[in-house]
Amino acid sequence: FIAASINLISTLLKIGVRNMLSAELFASSLVADLHLIPALVIMMNSGFNSIVFGLALGGLVANAFSMVLILIEAGKSRDDF
């Protein structure tokens, strides 16, 4: 619940950002939301642990990809100065 809610808040904060890779960051955050929210719903309702684990792992991969994009953007913006 905590991971899904924090990721949803993070996605909402990325809506109006106009950076170099803002569209990619928003898309990867949205993919993580689309993995974590159904995982939360499935876990609360039925408890299929294998499906929940797979969805949570997909959210983890999407967040890792988002972190790589943030590092690339930070490196590019530092080079511009």
Secondary structure, 3 states (H helix, E strand, C coil): CHHHHHHHHHHHHCCCCCCCCHHHHHHHHHHHHHHHHHHHHHHHHCCCHHHHHHHHHHHHHHHHHHHHHHHHHHHHHHHHC
